[in-house]
Amino acid sequence: MQLFLNLFGPFLQWFYHCFDRIVINGYLSFMTRENNVVYFFREVCGHPVLSKEVFSQRTKDYKNWVENYAAKNQIPIQWAEPGVRKKDWLAPKLASFRKSGKSGVYFILRSMEQETTFAIRNPKFATSDPNYRILRKQRSRFTHFYFYIYDHVAGAMVLRVATFLPFKVTAYLNGHEFIERELILKDIAYKKEDNRFKSTADPQTLQKVADNLSGSKILNRINHWTLAVGPKFSRKEQSACNGLNRFWSVSQVEYCYNFIFKRNWPIRSIFRRSCELGAYLLSADRIVQLFGQRLTKRFCGKLQTVVERIDHGQHVLRTYCRHSFFKAYEKAATFLRLELVSNNIKDFKLKKTLLICRILNPISKNFVNGGFISRPNILMSMVNLIWWLDWPKPCNAVKQRFRVSNWKTLA
């Protein structure tokens, strides 16, 4: 990191690093096993025979509750339109809700998606118990509710709730939203556009707020809104089933370094040259070294470096390793982002079953201390800044040979 600042310090306006997108799955651990589901409906709810009607009644009750909740609080609820990006479509509604100073659910979307649920089958052969039924897990397509929430601590967040047992919940959060809410509470001026900060009156305080993001804050807000808009259980059901508490596990986490340059000229040259050398020099052995992996015959998953072009015309440098990848891209002329994404934290030798507060801190340390920013290998495509800036100028053969030999030395 210090090498990058020494090289490009004169061209930088300021920079910060923080968590970006965080996806967390919540499971009713008691309801994930077939025998517990049978016990719940037979012994607790008093249904001697399990049937589709018994399961569907729970779904209907929850759907009716959501519709009544939306009508009572005057919240729009409708089906998601295909081919429309939900974030852009709901951006005006979120902006108006921010200005009002309120916190709560501002929109509900319905969506048909696949998720794990239970199927009931009659036994093939006769049994001594006439009420015996076979219960098995299967993936089915059914309705999910997306609750778009603006929270006074977490900012804008999304909660996806399945309408069939075992009522899986998925929370989508963003570290920039946490930072924005803290800056508002501290009365610090800032400018934010989309998913990035353009400027702030106190960069050091912004970085401290980003570093103070803890798993306990995230867990507190997720539990609060899951209790508010999730499926309901009576006290009798909760006491008989060990509380029916949810177990949370990290599904995806992104950590990013954001560099705001003074003008567009150096960032465009840096990014183009880094894409050229990165795509050529980041071979398989270097990729596994950067991600802390070992390349063996049993290695599974992606292992490649590509330069992709996303929808709005910008290029992205991506380096894949197993379920994680690194990406670098420029945004809005003077903004450079380097981001490490993990879709399976087991790649970093962490267990999903740990508490969230024990997961986020080791991941952030891996990203900061062992990620791409602090490795000289990834900076090999950025070391010769003076040579890159002089690239369009005419030069003699001696200087050209010196450049090429120096690149080989760095490689």
WOBELJO-V375645 format. One line per field, one symbol per residue. phi: phi as a letter, one per 20 degrees, with the letter a starting at -180 (. if undefined). psi: psi as a letter, one per 20 degrees, with the letter a starting at -180 (. if undefined). burial: b if it has 9 or more other ideal C-beta (glycine too) atoms within 8 Angstrom, else e. A space follows every 50 residues. Layout:
# WOBELJO-V375645
phi: ???
psi: ???
burial: ???
This chain:
# WOBELJO-V375645
phi: .ffffffdgfeeeabbcafdecdceccfgfeedfffffffffeeendfde bfffffffffffffffffffffeldfcaffefmdfffffegfffffffff mecqedacdebecebfbdcdcfffdfcfefefcedcfbecdbfcddeecd dfdemfbccdcfedgelfccddcbfffffffffffeldfbcccldbeeab fbfffffffffefdffffffffffffffdefdcfffffffdmnleeddbf ebbcccddddefbfgffffffffffffffeeeefffffffemdcecfefc ofbaccdddegeneececceblecbdccbeblmcddcdcddcebfffdmd effffffeefffffffffedeffeefffefecfefffffegfffbeffff fffffffffff
psi: ghgghhgjghiqgrrrqrqdpppppppnhhjiqghhgggghghgikohpp rhhgghhgggggghggghgghhjlppprqppqjpohghhjghhgghhghi jrpapiqpqqporprpaqqpqqqhqqrhoijpqppqqqprorpqpoooqo qigibprpoppqiqqklqppporphhgggghhhghilpqrpppdlqphrq hnhghghgghhjoqhhgghghghghhhgirqqqrhggghikkilqqpqqp gqqppqppporhrhghhggggghhgghghhinrghhghghjkrpoahjpq rqnrpqoqoagjiqqpppoqocjqqpqpqqplgjpppppppoioihhjkq piirqhhiggghghhggghjahhiphhhihijgmghhghjgiqqqrhghg hhgghhhhgh.
burial: eebbbebbeebbeeebbbbbbbbbbbbbebbeebebbbbbbbebbeeeeb eeebbeebbeebbebbbebbeeeebebeebeeeeebeeebeebbeebeee eeeebbbbbbbeeebebbbbeebeeeeeeeeebebeeeebebebbbbbbb bebbbbbbbbbbbbbbbbbbbbbbbbbbbbbbbeeeebebebeeebbeeb eeeebbbebbeebebebbbbbbbebbeebbeeeeeebbeebeebebbbbb ebbbbbbbbbbeeeebbbbbbebbbbbbbebbeeebbbbbbebeeeeebe eebebebeebeeebbbbbbbbbebbbbbbbeeebbbbbbbbbeebbbbeb ebeeebbbbbbbbbbbbbebbbbebeebbbbbbbbeebeeeeeeeeeeeb eebeebbeeee
